[in-house]
């Protein structure tokens, strides 16, 4: 019977070592995830503010094809941030307003 009790005690100590190892691994995962979250927040805080207005360039990169409100999901990769007066000037020069974000309405631009 003593052997049986000793064997049970050894199994419980083994279980304890396994659980401590699992706990340490979990703590490492938590620390790594905490670091990733902190880095992500730092990156978001360091990101420059989104421009209020965008002008999307054509394929050649020369002629403007659309004016967008900043943050418009339809703005292409060839868009650049511009000031309000540049967006108004582009509309006045005949650059199309995005039909999704309606920068002309946001800017109070009335054609003609």
Gaussian input, Z-matrix of N, CA and C with variables (Angstrom, degrees):
# hf/3-21g

backbone

0 1
 N
 C     1     B1
 C     2     B2     1     A1
 N     3     B3     2     A2     1     D1
 C     4     B4     3     A3     2     D2
 C     5     B5     4     A4     3     D3
 N     6     B6     5     A5     4     D4
 C     7     B7     6     A6     5     D5
 C     8     B8     7     A7     6     D6
 N     9     B9     8     A8     7     D7
 C    10    B10     9     A9     8     D8
 C    11    B11    10    A10     9     D9
 N    12    B12    11    A11    10    D10
 C    13    B13    12    A12    11    D11
 C    14    B14    13    A13    12    D12
 N    15    B15    14    A14    13    D13
 C    16    B16    15    A15    14    D14
 C    17    B17    16    A16    15    D15
 N    18    B18    17    A17    16    D16
 C    19    B19    18    A18    17    D17
 C    20    B20    19    A19    18    D18
 N    21    B21    20    A20    19    D19
 C    22    B22    21    A21    20    D20
 C    23    B23    22    A22    21    D21
 N    24    B24    23    A23    22    D22
 C    25    B25    24    A24    23    D23
 C    26    B26    25    A25    24    D24
 N    27    B27    26    A26    25    D25
 C    28    B28    27    A27    26    D26
 C    29    B29    28    A28    27    D27
 N    30    B30    29    A29    28    D28
 C    31    B31    30    A30    29    D29
 C    32    B32    31    A31    30    D30
 N    33    B33    32    A32    31    D31
 C    34    B34    33    A33    32    D32
 C    35    B35    34    A34    33    D33
 N    36    B36    35    A35    34    D34
 C    37    B37    36    A36    35    D35
 C    38    B38    37    A37    36    D36
 N    39    B39    38    A38    37    D37
 C    40    B40    39    A39    38    D38
 C    41    B41    40    A40    39    D39
 N    42    B42    41    A41    40    D40
 C    43    B43    42    A42    41    D41
 C    44    B44    43    A43    42    D42
 N    45    B45    44    A44    43    D43
 C    46    B46    45    A45    44    D44
 C    47    B47    46    A46    45    D45
 N    48    B48    47    A47    46    D46
 C    49    B49    48    A48    47    D47
 C    50    B50    49    A49    48    D48
 N    51    B51    50    A50    49    D49
 C    52    B52    51    A51    50    D50
 C    53    B53    52    A52    51    D51
 N    54    B54    53    A53    52    D52
 C    55    B55    54    A54    53    D53
 C    56    B56    55    A55    54    D54
 N    57    B57    56    A56    55    D55
 C    58    B58    57    A57    56    D56
 C    59    B59    58    A58    57    D57
 N    60    B60    59    A59    58    D58
 C    61    B61    60    A60    59    D59
 C    62    B62    61    A61    60    D60
 N    63    B63    62    A62    61    D61
 C    64    B64    63    A63    62    D62
 C    65    B65    64    A64    63    D63
 N    66    B66    65    A65    64    D64
 C    67    B67    66    A66    65    D65
 C    68    B68    67    A67    66    D66
 N    69    B69    68    A68    67    D67
 C    70    B70    69    A69    68    D68
 C    71    B71    70    A70    69    D69
 N    72    B72    71    A71    70    D70
 C    73    B73    72    A72    71    D71
 C    74    B74    73    A73    72    D72
 N    75    B75    74    A74    73    D73
 C    76    B76    75    A75    74    D74
 C    77    B77    76    A76    75    D75
 N    78    B78    77    A77    76    D76
 C    79    B79    78    A78    77    D77
 C    80    B80    79    A79    78    D78
 N    81    B81    80    A80    79    D79
 C    82    B82    81    A81    80    D80
 C    83    B83    82    A82    81    D81
 N    84    B84    83    A83    82    D82
 C    85    B85    84    A84    83    D83
 C    86    B86    85    A85    84    D84
 N    87    B87    86    A86    85    D85
 C    88    B88    87    A87    86    D86
 C    89    B89    88    A88    87    D87
 N    90    B90    89    A89    88    D88
 C    91    B91    90    A90    89    D89
 C    92    B92    91    A91    90    D90
 N    93    B93    92    A92    91    D91
 C    94    B94    93    A93    92    D92
 C    95    B95    94    A94    93    D93
 N    96    B96    95    A95    94    D94
 C    97    B97    96    A96    95    D95
 C    98    B98    97    A97    96    D96
 N    99    B99    98    A98    97    D97
 C   100   B100    99    A99    98    D98
 C   101   B101   100   A100    99    D99
 N   102   B102   101   A101   100   D100
 C   103   B103   102   A102   101   D101
 C   104   B104   103   A103   102   D102
 N   105   B105   104   A104   103   D103
 C   106   B106   105   A105   104   D104
 C   107   B107   106   A106   105   D105
 N   108   B108   107   A107   106   D106
 C   109   B109   108   A108   107   D107
 C   110   B110   109   A109   108   D108
 N   111   B111   110   A110   109   D109
 C   112   B112   111   A111   110   D110
 C   113   B113   112   A112   111   D111
 N   114   B114   113   A113   112   D112
 C   115   B115   114   A114   113   D113
 C   116   B116   115   A115   114   D114
 N   117   B117   116   A116   115   D115
 C   118   B118   117   A117   116   D116
 C   119   B119   118   A118   117   D117
 N   120   B120   119   A119   118   D118
 C   121   B121   120   A120   119   D119
 C   122   B122   121   A121   120   D120
 N   123   B123   122   A122   121   D121
 C   124   B124   123   A123   122   D122
 C   125   B125   124   A124   123   D123
 N   126   B126   125   A125   124   D124
 C   127   B127   126   A126   125   D125
 C   128   B128   127   A127   126   D126
 N   129   B129   128   A128   127   D127
 C   130   B130   129   A129   128   D128
 C   131   B131   130   A130   129   D129
 N   132   B132   131   A131   130   D130
 C   133   B133   132   A132   131   D131
 C   134   B134   133   A133   132   D132
 N   135   B135   134   A134   133   D133
 C   136   B136   135   A135   134   D134
 C   137   B137   136   A136   135   D135
 N   138   B138   137   A137   136   D136
 C   139   B139   138   A138   137   D137
 C   140   B140   139   A139   138   D138
 N   141   B141   140   A140   139   D139
 C   142   B142   141   A141   140   D140
 C   143   B143   142   A142   141   D141
 N   144   B144   143   A143   142   D142
 C   145   B145   144   A144   143   D143
 C   146   B146   145   A145   144   D144
 N   147   B147   146   A146   145   D145
 C   148   B148   147   A147   146   D146
 C   149   B149   148   A148   147   D147
 N   150   B150   149   A149   148   D148
 C   151   B151   150   A150   149   D149
 C   152   B152   151   A151   150   D150
 N   153   B153   152   A152   151   D151
 C   154   B154   153   A153   152   D152
 C   155   B155   154   A154   153   D153
 N   156   B156   155   A155   154   D154
 C   157   B157   156   A156   155   D155
 C   158   B158   157   A157   156   D156
 N   159   B159   158   A158   157   D157
 C   160   B160   159   A159   158   D158
 C   161   B161   160   A160   159   D159
 N   162   B162   161   A161   160   D160
 C   163   B163   162   A162   161   D161
 C   164   B164   163   A163   162   D162
 N   165   B165   164   A164   163   D163
 C   166   B166   165   A165   164   D164
 C   167   B167   166   A166   165   D165
 N   168   B168   167   A167   166   D166
 C   169   B169   168   A168   167   D167
 C   170   B170   169   A169   168   D168
 N   171   B171   170   A170   169   D169
 C   172   B172   171   A171   170   D170
 C   173   B173   172   A172   171   D171
 N   174   B174   173   A173   172   D172
 C   175   B175   174   A174   173   D173
 C   176   B176   175   A175   174   D174
 N   177   B177   176   A176   175   D175
 C   178   B178   177   A177   176   D176
 C   179   B179   178   A178   177   D177
 N   180   B180   179   A179   178   D178
 C   181   B181   180   A180   179   D179
 C   182   B182   181   A181   180   D180
 N   183   B183   182   A182   181   D181
 C   184   B184   183   A183   182   D182
 C   185   B185   184   A184   183   D183
 N   186   B186   185   A185   184   D184
 C   187   B187   186   A186   185   D185
 C   188   B188   187   A187   186   D186
 N   189   B189   188   A188   187   D187
 C   190   B190   189   A189   188   D188
 C   191   B191   190   A190   189   D189
 N   192   B192   191   A191   190   D190
 C   193   B193   192   A192   191   D191
 C   194   B194   193   A193   192   D192
 N   195   B195   194   A194   193   D193
 C   196   B196   195   A195   194   D194
 C   197   B197   196   A196   195   D195
 N   198   B198   197   A197   196   D196
 C   199   B199   198   A198   197   D197
 C   200   B200   199   A199   198   D198
 N   201   B201   200   A200   199   D199
 C   202   B202   201   A201   200   D200
 C   203   B203   202   A202   201   D201
 N   204   B204   203   A203   202   D202
 C   205   B205   204   A204   203   D203
 C   206   B206   205   A205   204   D204
 N   207   B207   206   A206   205   D205
 C   208   B208   207   A207   206   D206
 C   209   B209   208   A208   207   D207
 N   210   B210   209   A209   208   D208
 C   211   B211   210   A210   209   D209
 C   212   B212   211   A211   210   D210
 N   213   B213   212   A212   211   D211
 C   214   B214   213   A213   212   D212
 C   215   B215   214   A214   213   D213
 N   216   B216   215   A215   214   D214
 C   217   B217   216   A216   215   D215
 C   218   B218   217   A217   216   D216
 N   219   B219   218   A218   217   D217
 C   220   B220   219   A219   218   D218
 C   221   B221   220   A220   219   D219
 N   222   B222   221   A221   220   D220
 C   223   B223   222   A222   221   D221
 C   224   B224   223   A223   222   D222
 N   225   B225   224   A224   223   D223
 C   226   B226   225   A225   224   D224
 C   227   B227   226   A226   225   D225
 N   228   B228   227   A227   226   D226
 C   229   B229   228   A228   227   D227
 C   230   B230   229   A229   228   D228
 N   231   B231   230   A230   229   D229
 C   232   B232   231   A231   230   D230
 C   233   B233   232   A232   231   D231
 N   234   B234   233   A233   232   D232
 C   235   B235   234   A234   233   D233
 C   236   B236   235   A235   234   D234
 N   237   B237   236   A236   235   D235
 C   238   B238   237   A237   236   D236
 C   239   B239   238   A238   237   D237
 N   240   B240   239   A239   238   D238
 C   241   B241   240   A240   239   D239
 C   242   B242   241   A241   240   D240
 N   243   B243   242   A242   241   D241
 C   244   B244   243   A243   242   D242
 C   245   B245   244   A244   243   D243
 N   246   B246   245   A245   244   D244
 C   247   B247   246   A246   245   D245
 C   248   B248   247   A247   246   D246
 N   249   B249   248   A248   247   D247
 C   250   B250   249   A249   248   D248
 C   251   B251   250   A250   249   D249
 N   252   B252   251   A251   250   D250
 C   253   B253   252   A252   251   D251
 C   254   B254   253   A253   252   D252
 N   255   B255   254   A254   253   D253
 C   256   B256   255   A255   254   D254
 C   257   B257   256   A256   255   D255
 N   258   B258   257   A257   256   D256
 C   259   B259   258   A258   257   D257
 C   260   B260   259   A259   258   D258
 N   261   B261   260   A260   259   D259
 C   262   B262   261   A261   260   D260
 C   263   B263   262   A262   261   D261
 N   264   B264   263   A263   262   D262
 C   265   B265   264   A264   263   D263
 C   266   B266   265   A265   264   D264
 N   267   B267   266   A266   265   D265
 C   268   B268   267   A267   266   D266
 C   269   B269   268   A268   267   D267
 N   270   B270   269   A269   268   D268
 C   271   B271   270   A270   269   D269
 C   272   B272   271   A271   270   D270
 N   273   B273   272   A272   271   D271
 C   274   B274   273   A273   272   D272
 C   275   B275   274   A274   273   D273
 N   276   B276   275   A275   274   D274
 C   277   B277   276   A276   275   D275
 C   278   B278   277   A277   276   D276
 N   279   B279   278   A278   277   D277
 C   280   B280   279   A279   278   D278
 C   281   B281   280   A280   279   D279
 N   282   B282   281   A281   280   D280
 C   283   B283   282   A282   281   D281
 C   284   B284   283   A283   282   D282
 N   285   B285   284   A284   283   D283
 C   286   B286   285   A285   284   D284
 C   287   B287   286   A286   285   D285
 N   288   B288   287   A287   286   D286
 C   289   B289   288   A288   287   D287
 C   290   B290   289   A289   288   D288
 N   291   B291   290   A290   289   D289
 C   292   B292   291   A291   290   D290
 C   293   B293   292   A292   291   D291
 N   294   B294   293   A293   292   D292
 C   295   B295   294   A294   293   D293
 C   296   B296   295   A295   294   D294
 N   297   B297   296   A296   295   D295
 C   298   B298   297   A297   296   D296
 C   299   B299   298   A298   297   D297
 N   300   B300   299   A299   298   D298
 C   301   B301   300   A300   299   D299
 C   302   B302   301   A301   300   D300
 N   303   B303   302   A302   301   D301
 C   304   B304   303   A303   302   D302
 C   305   B305   304   A304   303   D303
 N   306   B306   305   A305   304   D304
 C   307   B307   306   A306   305   D305
 C   308   B308   307   A307   306   D306
 N   309   B309   308   A308   307   D307
 C   310   B310   309   A309   308   D308
 C   311   B311   310   A310   309   D309
 N   312   B312   311   A311   310   D310
 C   313   B313   312   A312   311   D311
 C   314   B314   313   A313   312   D312
 N   315   B315   314   A314   313   D313
 C   316   B316   315   A315   314   D314
 C   317   B317   316   A316   315   D315
 N   318   B318   317   A317   316   D316
 C   319   B319   318   A318   317   D317
 C   320   B320   319   A319   318   D318
 N   321   B321   320   A320   319   D319
 C   322   B322   321   A321   320   D320
 C   323   B323   322   A322   321   D321
 N   324   B324   323   A323   322   D322
 C   325   B325   324   A324   323   D323
 C   326   B326   325   A325   324   D324
 N   327   B327   326   A326   325   D325
 C   328   B328   327   A327   326   D326
 C   329   B329   328   A328   327   D327
 N   330   B330   329   A329   328   D328
 C   331   B331   330   A330   329   D329
 C   332   B332   331   A331   330   D330
 N   333   B333   332   A332   331   D331
 C   334   B334   333   A333   332   D332
 C   335   B335   334   A334   333   D333

   B1=1.4424
   B2=1.5259
   B3=1.3201
   B4=1.4551
   B5=1.5166
   B6=1.3383
   B7=1.4644
   B8=1.5232
   B9=1.3090
   B10=1.4579
   B11=1.5343
   B12=1.3302
   B13=1.4635
   B14=1.5186
   B15=1.3314
   B16=1.4613
   B17=1.5202
   B18=1.3195
   B19=1.4477
   B20=1.5353
   B21=1.3098
   B22=1.4739
   B23=1.5254
   B24=1.3082
   B25=1.4531
   B26=1.5343
   B27=1.3121
   B28=1.4635
   B29=1.5286
   B30=1.3274
   B31=1.4624
   B32=1.5268
   B33=1.3339
   B34=1.4622
   B35=1.5275
   B36=1.3190
   B37=1.4670
   B38=1.5326
   B39=1.3290
   B40=1.4598
   B41=1.5304
   B42=1.3302
   B43=1.4570
   B44=1.5321
   B45=1.3061
   B46=1.4643
   B47=1.5350
   B48=1.3291
   B49=1.4703
   B50=1.5327
   B51=1.3240
   B52=1.4646
   B53=1.5237
   B54=1.3257
   B55=1.4554
   B56=1.5302
   B57=1.3144
   B58=1.4700
   B59=1.5245
   B60=1.3238
   B61=1.4676
   B62=1.5236
   B63=1.3384
   B64=1.4657
   B65=1.5278
   B66=1.3275
   B67=1.4608
   B68=1.5287
   B69=1.3079
   B70=1.4549
   B71=1.5341
   B72=1.3074
   B73=1.4664
   B74=1.5281
   B75=1.3180
   B76=1.4644
   B77=1.5253
   B78=1.3209
   B79=1.4662
   B80=1.5314
   B81=1.3182
   B82=1.4623
   B83=1.5304
   B84=1.3266
   B85=1.4626
   B86=1.5309
   B87=1.3226
   B88=1.4678
   B89=1.5230
   B90=1.3249
   B91=1.4679
   B92=1.5277
   B93=1.3315
   B94=1.4689
   B95=1.5285
   B96=1.3136
   B97=1.4601
   B98=1.5216
   B99=1.3244
   B100=1.4616
   B101=1.5172
   B102=1.3171
   B103=1.4641
   B104=1.5302
   B105=1.3357
   B106=1.4679
   B107=1.5306
   B108=1.3307
   B109=1.4681
   B110=1.5268
   B111=1.3210
   B112=1.4659
   B113=1.5236
   B114=1.3218
   B115=1.4702
   B116=1.5239
   B117=1.3257
   B118=1.4672
   B119=1.5293
   B120=1.3404
   B121=1.4696
   B122=1.5234
   B123=1.3171
   B124=1.4610
   B125=1.5255
   B126=1.3238
   B127=1.4629
   B128=1.5218
   B129=1.3250
   B130=1.4593
   B131=1.5246
   B132=1.3240
   B133=1.4644
   B134=1.5195
   B135=1.3343
   B136=1.4617
   B137=1.5299
   B138=1.3184
   B139=1.4615
   B140=1.5251
   B141=1.3328
   B142=1.4697
   B143=1.5263
   B144=1.3223
   B145=1.4715
   B146=1.5194
   B147=1.3032
   B148=1.4569
   B149=1.5315
   B150=1.3394
   B151=1.4679
   B152=1.5297
   B153=1.3328
   B154=1.4664
   B155=1.5188
   B156=1.3380
   B157=1.4612
   B158=1.5203
   B159=1.3093
   B160=1.4663
   B161=1.5173
   B162=1.3179
   B163=1.4654
   B164=1.5202
   B165=1.3132
   B166=1.4636
   B167=1.5226
   B168=1.3150
   B169=1.4631
   B170=1.5322
   B171=1.3280
   B172=1.4576
   B173=1.5223
   B174=1.3135
   B175=1.4624
   B176=1.5190
   B177=1.3095
   B178=1.4682
   B179=1.5202
   B180=1.3180
   B181=1.4550
   B182=1.5121
   B183=1.3055
   B184=1.4663
   B185=1.5211
   B186=1.2969
   B187=1.4675
   B188=1.5231
   B189=1.3325
   B190=1.4606
   B191=1.5252
   B192=1.3331
   B193=1.4642
   B194=1.5235
   B195=1.3336
   B196=1.4648
   B197=1.5229
   B198=1.3305
   B199=1.4592
   B200=1.5257
   B201=1.3357
   B202=1.4673
   B203=1.5249
   B204=1.3100
   B205=1.4642
   B206=1.5245
   B207=1.3286
   B208=1.4617
   B209=1.5233
   B210=1.3217
   B211=1.4625
   B212=1.5152
   B213=1.3204
   B214=1.4672
   B215=1.5251
   B216=1.3064
   B217=1.4627
   B218=1.5311
   B219=1.3046
   B220=1.4624
   B221=1.5291
   B222=1.3240
   B223=1.4731
   B224=1.5217
   B225=1.3159
   B226=1.4601
   B227=1.5199
   B228=1.3169
   B229=1.4637
   B230=1.5218
   B231=1.3073
   B232=1.4611
   B233=1.5245
   B234=1.3311
   B235=1.4631
   B236=1.5131
   B237=1.3330
   B238=1.4626
   B239=1.5172
   B240=1.3116
   B241=1.4478
   B242=1.5186
   B243=1.3263
   B244=1.4671
   B245=1.5245
   B246=1.3279
   B247=1.4631
   B248=1.5374
   B249=1.3149
   B250=1.4624
   B251=1.5292
   B252=1.3408
   B253=1.4594
   B254=1.5302
   B255=1.3264
   B256=1.4683
   B257=1.5214
   B258=1.3331
   B259=1.4663
   B260=1.5292
   B261=1.3365
   B262=1.4663
   B263=1.5270
   B264=1.3280
   B265=1.4598
   B266=1.5274
   B267=1.3300
   B268=1.4659
   B269=1.5250
   B270=1.3258
   B271=1.4710
   B272=1.5243
   B273=1.3358
   B274=1.4657
   B275=1.5246
   B276=1.3352
   B277=1.4655
   B278=1.5280
   B279=1.3237
   B280=1.4531
   B281=1.5218
   B282=1.3257
   B283=1.4661
   B284=1.5276
   B285=1.3075
   B286=1.4610
   B287=1.5168
   B288=1.3262
   B289=1.4614
   B290=1.5252
   B291=1.3022
   B292=1.4702
   B293=1.5261
   B294=1.3201
   B295=1.4712
   B296=1.5229
   B297=1.3287
   B298=1.4637
   B299=1.5259
   B300=1.3331
   B301=1.4716
   B302=1.5304
   B303=1.3167
   B304=1.4660
   B305=1.5352
   B306=1.3499
   B307=1.4618
   B308=1.5240
   B309=1.3267
   B310=1.4599
   B311=1.5292
   B312=1.3174
   B313=1.4723
   B314=1.5306
   B315=1.3284
   B316=1.4728
   B317=1.5149
   B318=1.3469
   B319=1.4614
   B320=1.5277
   B321=1.3178
   B322=1.4631
   B323=1.5228
   B324=1.3225
   B325=1.4655
   B326=1.5220
   B327=1.3132
   B328=1.4601
   B329=1.5119
   B330=1.3230
   B331=1.4670
   B332=1.5289
   B333=1.3472
   B334=1.4515
   B335=1.4620
   A1=111.15
   A2=117.49
   A3=120.85
   A4=111.45
   A5=115.59
   A6=119.18
   A7=110.59
   A8=115.41
   A9=120.40
   A10=110.70
   A11=117.67
   A12=121.80
   A13=110.70
   A14=116.72
   A15=120.55
   A16=110.09
   A17=116.01
   A18=120.51
   A19=110.05
   A20=117.20
   A21=121.69
   A22=110.51
   A23=117.23
   A24=121.51
   A25=110.55
   A26=117.42
   A27=121.10
   A28=111.09
   A29=116.47
   A30=120.08
   A31=111.00
   A32=116.39
   A33=119.30
   A34=111.47
   A35=117.66
   A36=121.08
   A37=110.47
   A38=116.36
   A39=120.04
   A40=109.98
   A41=116.45
   A42=121.56
   A43=110.39
   A44=116.13
   A45=120.43
   A46=110.83
   A47=117.59
   A48=120.94
   A49=110.90
   A50=116.35
   A51=120.30
   A52=110.15
   A53=116.30
   A54=119.96
   A55=111.48
   A56=117.72
   A57=120.67
   A58=110.42
   A59=116.59
   A60=120.06
   A61=110.29
   A62=117.40
   A63=121.29
   A64=110.55
   A65=116.42
   A66=120.79
   A67=110.44
   A68=117.66
   A69=121.56
   A70=110.57
   A71=117.58
   A72=121.60
   A73=109.95
   A74=118.07
   A75=121.80
   A76=110.50
   A77=117.10
   A78=120.60
   A79=110.79
   A80=117.63
   A81=121.04
   A82=110.52
   A83=116.39
   A84=120.14
   A85=110.35
   A86=116.40
   A87=121.13
   A88=110.36
   A89=117.08
   A90=120.96
   A91=110.70
   A92=117.42
   A93=120.81
   A94=110.62
   A95=117.52
   A96=120.65
   A97=110.53
   A98=117.41
   A99=121.22
   A100=111.21
   A101=116.99
   A102=121.45
   A103=110.83
   A104=117.18
   A105=120.71
   A106=110.93
   A107=116.54
   A108=120.38
   A109=110.02
   A110=117.19
   A111=120.86
   A112=111.13
   A113=117.55
   A114=121.13
   A115=111.02
   A116=116.87
   A117=121.02
   A118=110.04
   A119=116.82
   A120=120.47
   A121=110.86
   A122=116.42
   A123=120.57
   A124=110.17
   A125=116.87
   A126=121.00
   A127=111.72
   A128=116.66
   A129=120.05
   A130=110.96
   A131=117.18
   A132=120.70
   A133=111.67
   A134=117.58
   A135=121.45
   A136=112.03
   A137=117.28
   A138=121.57
   A139=109.45
   A140=117.65
   A141=119.10
   A142=110.17
   A143=117.10
   A144=119.15
   A145=111.09
   A146=115.42
   A147=121.64
   A148=108.77
   A149=118.15
   A150=119.40
   A151=110.47
   A152=115.28
   A153=119.74
   A154=112.15
   A155=116.31
   A156=121.16
   A157=110.09
   A158=116.57
   A159=122.18
   A160=109.49
   A161=115.32
   A162=120.46
   A163=106.29
   A164=114.64
   A165=121.25
   A166=109.40
   A167=114.87
   A168=121.27
   A169=109.60
   A170=115.69
   A171=121.28
   A172=111.17
   A173=116.55
   A174=121.34
   A175=113.13
   A176=116.77
   A177=119.64
   A178=111.09
   A179=117.85
   A180=121.64
   A181=114.03
   A182=117.22
   A183=120.14
   A184=112.49
   A185=116.80
   A186=120.79
   A187=110.82
   A188=115.15
   A189=120.32
   A190=108.75
   A191=116.56
   A192=119.36
   A193=113.11
   A194=117.93
   A195=121.16
   A196=110.74
   A197=114.05
   A198=121.65
   A199=105.52
   A200=116.55
   A201=122.45
   A202=110.21
   A203=115.41
   A204=121.01
   A205=106.17
   A206=117.74
   A207=120.56
   A208=110.71
   A209=115.83
   A210=120.57
   A211=114.20
   A212=117.92
   A213=120.47
   A214=108.80
   A215=116.64
   A216=121.34
   A217=112.19
   A218=116.64
   A219=119.83
   A220=111.99
   A221=116.99
   A222=120.03
   A223=108.79
   A224=115.59
   A225=120.61
   A226=112.22
   A227=114.87
   A228=121.56
   A229=112.30
   A230=117.29
   A231=120.52
   A232=111.12
   A233=117.56
   A234=122.36
   A235=109.95
   A236=115.28
   A237=119.64
   A238=108.99
   A239=115.41
   A240=121.16
   A241=111.31
   A242=115.49
   A243=120.93
   A244=109.13
   A245=114.60
   A246=121.06
   A247=109.47
   A248=115.75
   A249=122.20
   A250=111.01
   A251=117.20
   A252=119.93
   A253=111.97
   A254=117.70
   A255=120.50
   A256=110.93
   A257=116.74
   A258=120.27
   A259=109.90
   A260=116.84
   A261=120.14
   A262=111.17
   A263=116.62
   A264=120.73
   A265=110.37
   A266=117.33
   A267=120.65
   A268=110.55
   A269=116.98
   A270=119.68
   A271=110.76
   A272=116.35
   A273=120.69
   A274=111.01
   A275=116.64
   A276=120.99
   A277=112.37
   A278=117.72
   A279=120.95
   A280=116.13
   A281=118.25
   A282=119.98
   A283=107.43
   A284=116.83
   A285=121.46
   A286=111.94
   A287=115.49
   A288=122.08
   A289=107.87
   A290=116.91
   A291=121.31
   A292=108.86
   A293=116.76
   A294=119.91
   A295=112.15
   A296=117.18
   A297=120.73
   A298=112.09
   A299=116.82
   A300=119.71
   A301=112.54
   A302=118.32
   A303=125.28
   A304=113.54
   A305=117.06
   A306=119.18
   A307=112.95
   A308=117.17
   A309=120.03
   A310=111.02
   A311=115.80
   A312=119.97
   A313=110.56
   A314=117.22
   A315=121.48
   A316=111.50
   A317=115.31
   A318=120.57
   A319=112.17
   A320=116.75
   A321=120.53
   A322=112.26
   A323=116.39
   A324=121.52
   A325=109.82
   A326=114.95
   A327=120.77
   A328=107.67
   A329=117.57
   A330=121.30
   A331=110.98
   A332=111.49
   A333=119.81
   A334=112.93
   D1=-34.69
   D2=178.44
   D3=-62.13
   D4=-37.86
   D5=178.65
   D6=-63.08
   D7=-37.98
   D8=-179.35
   D9=-66.03
   D10=-42.42
   D11=178.20
   D12=-66.17
   D13=-41.96
   D14=179.07
   D15=-64.36
   D16=-40.04
   D17=179.51
   D18=-63.70
   D19=-41.92
   D20=178.07
   D21=-63.96
   D22=-40.81
   D23=178.29
   D24=-63.87
   D25=-41.40
   D26=177.54
   D27=-63.40
   D28=-40.94
   D29=178.88
   D30=-64.36
   D31=-40.25
   D32=178.86
   D33=-66.55
   D34=-37.91
   D35=177.13
   D36=-67.24
   D37=-38.79
   D38=175.74
   D39=-62.05
   D40=-45.63
   D41=178.36
   D42=-58.74
   D43=-41.54
   D44=178.42
   D45=-60.61
   D46=-44.71
   D47=179.65
   D48=-62.56
   D49=-41.30
   D50=178.37
   D51=-63.32
   D52=-44.40
   D53=-178.61
   D54=-67.20
   D55=-37.45
   D56=176.68
   D57=-64.50
   D58=-40.95
   D59=177.40
   D60=-63.82
   D61=-41.75
   D62=177.52
   D63=-63.45
   D64=-41.55
   D65=179.50
   D66=-62.91
   D67=-43.33
   D68=178.94
   D69=-63.50
   D70=-42.69
   D71=177.75
   D72=-62.68
   D73=-42.28
   D74=177.93
   D75=-62.69
   D76=-41.35
   D77=178.40
   D78=-63.81
   D79=-36.20
   D80=177.06
   D81=-66.39
   D82=-41.11
   D83=177.45
   D84=-62.33
   D85=-43.19
   D86=179.22
   D87=-61.73
   D88=-44.69
   D89=179.53
   D90=-63.02
   D91=-42.91
   D92=179.70
   D93=-64.74
   D94=-41.96
   D95=179.32
   D96=-67.11
   D97=-39.20
   D98=175.77
   D99=-59.78
   D100=-40.32
   D101=177.77
   D102=-64.63
   D103=-42.89
   D104=178.91
   D105=-62.92
   D106=-41.83
   D107=179.21
   D108=-63.66
   D109=-44.27
   D110=179.33
   D111=-62.18
   D112=-42.62
   D113=178.94
   D114=-65.39
   D115=-39.24
   D116=179.23
   D117=-64.27
   D118=-44.42
   D119=178.69
   D120=-63.38
   D121=-42.40
   D122=179.57
   D123=-62.08
   D124=-41.35
   D125=177.67
   D126=-63.64
   D127=-41.22
   D128=179.60
   D129=-66.08
   D130=-38.41
   D131=179.59
   D132=-70.34
   D133=-30.07
   D134=-178.84
   D135=-83.23
   D136=-12.68
   D137=-178.37
   D138=-66.08
   D139=135.39
   D140=178.42
   D141=-65.50
   D142=154.23
   D143=-179.69
   D144=-64.85
   D145=151.08
   D146=179.39
   D147=-69.96
   D148=136.36
   D149=179.38
   D150=-68.00
   D151=153.96
   D152=179.06
   D153=-74.64
   D154=-29.64
   D155=-175.67
   D156=-137.13
   D157=147.73
   D158=179.61
   D159=-129.10
   D160=145.43
   D161=169.24
   D162=-119.77
   D163=124.59
   D164=179.85
   D165=-93.72
   D166=126.60
   D167=-179.49
   D168=-87.17
   D169=154.45
   D170=176.06
   D171=-73.14
   D172=-176.84
   D173=-178.02
   D174=-60.53
   D175=-34.64
   D176=-179.77
   D177=-77.89
   D178=-14.64
   D179=178.75
   D180=83.63
   D181=4.04
   D182=-176.89
   D183=-102.21
   D184=-55.25
   D185=-175.85
   D186=-87.05
   D187=134.43
   D188=175.72
   D189=-75.23
   D190=138.60
   D191=-179.47
   D192=-113.57
   D193=-28.55
   D194=179.86
   D195=-146.14
   D196=149.62
   D197=168.82
   D198=-108.50
   D199=135.46
   D200=-179.00
   D201=-127.64
   D202=155.63
   D203=166.22
   D204=-75.78
   D205=141.40
   D206=179.27
   D207=-54.60
   D208=135.52
   D209=-179.69
   D210=89.44
   D211=-0.10
   D212=178.81
   D213=-62.22
   D214=128.52
   D215=-178.82
   D216=-71.38
   D217=-15.37
   D218=-179.10
   D219=-88.82
   D220=-8.90
   D221=179.28
   D222=-66.60
   D223=132.37
   D224=-178.38
   D225=-79.91
   D226=177.09
   D227=-178.97
   D228=-68.00
   D229=-18.29
   D230=-178.88
   D231=-92.74
   D232=26.97
   D233=179.91
   D234=-96.08
   D235=145.97
   D236=176.18
   D237=-133.33
   D238=149.65
   D239=179.41
   D240=-71.85
   D241=140.48
   D242=178.76
   D243=-137.58
   D244=165.10
   D245=176.74
   D246=-78.33
   D247=164.66
   D248=-178.30
   D249=-56.68
   D250=-45.44
   D251=-177.68
   D252=-64.85
   D253=-33.21
   D254=176.84
   D255=-68.31
   D256=-38.98
   D257=178.24
   D258=-65.27
   D259=-43.51
   D260=177.86
   D261=-62.77
   D262=-42.51
   D263=179.59
   D264=-62.05
   D265=-42.29
   D266=179.73
   D267=-61.65
   D268=-42.73
   D269=177.68
   D270=-62.81
   D271=-42.00
   D272=-179.59
   D273=-65.16
   D274=-29.97
   D275=-179.89
   D276=-84.35
   D277=2.69
   D278=174.40
   D279=100.63
   D280=5.92
   D281=176.25
   D282=-70.63
   D283=133.41
   D284=-177.46
   D285=-67.51
   D286=143.06
   D287=172.90
   D288=-85.07
   D289=139.35
   D290=176.44
   D291=-59.31
   D292=131.74
   D293=-178.61
   D294=-77.55
   D295=-10.41
   D296=-178.41
   D297=-90.50
   D298=-45.45
   D299=-175.59
   D300=-99.91
   D301=-12.16
   D302=175.56
   D303=49.47
   D304=63.98
   D305=179.25
   D306=-65.82
   D307=-27.02
   D308=177.99
   D309=-61.33
   D310=-42.45
   D311=178.09
   D312=-68.41
   D313=-41.01
   D314=178.78
   D315=-62.74
   D316=-36.09
   D317=-178.09
   D318=-85.04
   D319=-9.44
   D320=-176.52
   D321=72.25
   D322=26.99
   D323=-177.86
   D324=-84.18
   D325=125.13
   D326=175.54
   D327=-111.97
   D328=124.08
   D329=-177.83
   D330=-64.05
   D331=148.25
   D332=171.80
   D333=71.44

